[in-house]
Amino acid sequence: MTRVKALLGRRTPGGWAAAIAVYALALSWLYPFAWMVAASLKPAAQIYSTGLFEGDFTFDNFAFLFATADKLDRPFLGALGVSSVVTLTVTASVLLSSAFIAFALARMRFPGRRLFGDFLLLQMVIPTSMFILPLFVLVQEMGLLNSLGALILPSMMSGWGIYMMSQSFRTMPEEYFDAARLDRASLWQTVTKIVVPLNKSIIAIVALFTFTGTWDNFLWPLIAISDTDRMPLSVLLATFSKQYGGYAGPVMAGAVLQTLPLVLLFLLFRRHFLQGMSLSLK
């Protein structure tokens, strides 16, 4: 990374060429998102016939999405609420459970500790698609199919989150925990008052990736939910696009709504995210 920065900072033909190549790649990556936003703000007749920044920009597609979609049995406002409830609940549960389990794995000694760590690594390398059928049978036996419980319960813990936090907790100096024991701090106080504040960056990474993965999750909600009034936004938008593909503007407006929370979340926690990524890559 240092060599790349040095190369970009040089006022030489090679440095200028590298800078131009980087900006060109960035623009090519951003173009589909810019086109999506522009298409969501144009009338249907102008989406394909005008340039990216040309045409009559309006919010009619968003108004149609919420006002007319209910008549098409596609309640986008309700789906937005379902996605928000499921994503926030899962993210909070993953952060809480991962913090305490990772603390036990990193700082405590108990029988089977090494085996538990090996199991976490094994669980991370097995494709999640292999668990779809057993998970479906389990949720069905519990009577949770076609409910919010089917979307929340299977994702309340994360092996990846536990592993990432445990790796970070292992690097903490023992003096912090000696001081906590002298002050007779409880497990809750040790984790919430000492461990979490000193590991904000890695916790931000786990939160961001958990939020993103849950918000964009498509395969499992598609299998577990059949009623449109209980579908998250990702599944409802896909069914709307499939059956009403002619509504290109509203489909793009729905895609913008699907993407906007993720962009805002990244902008808000960008500093912690970048710090956590640098720590995790060391």
N, C-alpha and C positions, 0 to 999 in steps of 0.2 A: 504493500500500500504506500509506503514511504517513497519507493522508487517511482511509482505512478504519479504521485503528487509532485515529485521533483521534475519528472519529465514534462508534466503539464505546465509547470511553472517556468520552464525555460523558454526564453524568447528566441528559439531556433526553429528552423523548418520542421525538424522532427517533433518539437514540442507543439507547434501550431497544428501539424497534421494529427497528432494524438488528440489535441483538444477538439478539433473539428470532428474527428471520428466519434469521440465520446458524446458530443452534443447531438450528432446525427443519430446515434443509437438511442439516446434519450428521447429525441423527438419522435422517432419511429415507434418507440414503446408507448409514448403518451398519445399518439394520434388516434388509436381506437377509442380511448376514453374521451378525447375531445370531440370525436365524431358522435359518440353516444350522447354526450351532453347537448351538442348542437341539434341532433335529431329529435331529442325529447322536447326541444323548444320550438320546433317548426311544425307547420301544418303538414299533413300527410303528403299532399301534392308536391311539396317543395323539398322533401327529405333527400330524394335521389336526383332532383333536377337542378339543384343549386349547389354552390360551393360551401365549404365548411363554415365560413363566416357570412354567408349571404342568406337572404330570405327574410320573412316576417317572423320575428321571434315572439313567442307567446307562451303562456302557461296553460293553454287550453288542454294539452295532453294530460297534465297533472290533474286538472279539474275533471276531465273525463274519467281518469283512472279511479277517482274516489266517488264521483257522482253516478256514473253510468255502469261501472263494473259490478256493482251489487245486483243490477238487473240481469247481468250476464252470469250470475252465480259465481262471481269472483270478488269476494269482500276483501279488498286490499288493505283497508284500514284495520280490519280485524286481524288479517295475516301479519301486518306490521306489529300489532300488539302481541300476537303469539310469539313471533320471532324475538321481540324484546324481552318478554317474560322468560322464555326458555333460555336465551343467551345469557342474560344477567344472572339467572339462577344457577346455571351450569358453571359460569365463570367464577362466581362467588364460592360455590361448593368446591371446585377444583383448587382454587387458591387456598382455601381453609384446610382441606384434607391434605393437599400436597405439602403445605408448610409443616404440619405436625408430623406426618409420616416421614418426610424428608429429614426433619430434625432427629427423630428416633433413629433413622438409618445412618445418619452422619455422625451423631454425637453420643449415642447410647450403645451399650454392648448387651446383646441378648442372643439366645440360641437361635440359630437359623438366619442370622443377619446376612451372612455372605450368600446363602442360598436365595434369600429374598431379593438381594441385589441382582443376582444372576437371572432370577425370574423376571425382573423388570426389564433387563436388557433383552431377554428372549421375547417378551411380550411386545417390545418396540419393533423388532425386526419381522414379526409375523404380519402379513397383510391383514388389514382389518376386515376385508371382504370375506375372509374365512370364518369370521365370527357372526356373520349376518344371519345364517340359518339357525344356529343354536340360540342366538339372542332373540330371534323372532319367536321360537318355540317357548323360551322362558317368559317373554313378555306376554305371550298369549295365555300361558298357564296362570300367570298372575292376574289376568283379566285387565290388562292395561292397554291393549291395542286400541287405536283410535282415540287416544287421550294424551294430555300433556305429560302425564307420567311416563309414557312410552318414549318421549323425546328427552326428558330430564334424567330419569333414573339411570339409564345405561352410561351416561356421560358425567356422572357426579364426581368421579375420580379419574385421574390421568397418570398412567405410568411414566409418560414422558415428563410431565410436570414434576413428579416426585424425583425423578432422576436428575433433572436440571437443578432443582433447588438443593438436593442433597450434595451435589458436586460443589455448589457455591457455599453451602453451610460448612463443609469440611475445611475450607480455607480460613475460617474465622479463628482468631487467636483464642487459646484456652483461657486467657485471663478474664475475658468477658464472662464466661460461665462460672469461673471461680468467684468473681464478684457477685454474681447472681445467687450462688449457693450461700455465700456469706450473708447476703441480705435476706435469705430464706424466701427467695422468689419462687412462686409456683411455676408449673410447666406452662400454663397459659401466659403468665407474666413474662417468662423467659423468651417465649416465642414471639409474642406480640410487642414487647417493649424493647427487646434487644436484637433478636434475630431478624425480624421483618424490616425494621428501619435501616439496618446495615446491609440489606440485600435488596434494595428497592429495584435496582436495574434488572436483576434476573427475574424478580417477581413480575416486573412490568412485561418482560418478554413472554413469560408463561401466560399472563393475563391477555396480552395482545393476540397470541397465537390461539389460545383457547376461545376467545371471543370471535376471532375470524373464522376458525374452524366450525364453531357451532352456528354462527350466523349464516355461513354459506353451505352448511351441511345439506345435502340433497338426497343421497341414496337412502339412508335410513328413514327420514321422514316420509319419503315417497312410498316406502314399504309399510310403515307403521300407521300412517294416517290416510284415511279414505274420504272423510268429510271435508268439504272445502272450507267450512267455517272453523276448522281446527288445523288447517295447513299453515306452516310457516311461509314467509314471503318467498323464499327460494323455490319451493315446490309450486305454490300458487302461480307465480310468475311463469314458470315453465309450462304449466297446463294452459294458462292463458295464451302464451305464445304459440302453443301447438294448435289450439282450437280456433284462435282468432288472430292468425298470423297477418291478416290484412291491416290490423291496427298497429302499424309500425311505430307510430309516434307514442301511443300509450305504453307499448312494450318497452321502448327505450326509456320512457319516464319511470317505469317500474324498475328498470335496471339501474337508473340513477339513484332511486330510493334505496335499492339493495346495496349499492356501493358507498353511498354518502356516509353512513355511520362508521365504516371502516376507515375512510379517509380522515374523518374528524378525529377518530381515536388515535390514528397514527400521528397526526399533527399535534395532538395534546400531549402524547407521551413519547414524542420523537427522541428527546434527549435520553430518557431512561432506556428506550429501545436500543439506541445505538451503543450506549454504554454496556448494556447487557450482551449485545451481540459481540462486542469486542472482548468481553470477558469469557464468553462461551467458546470463542474461537482460539483462545490462548491454550 
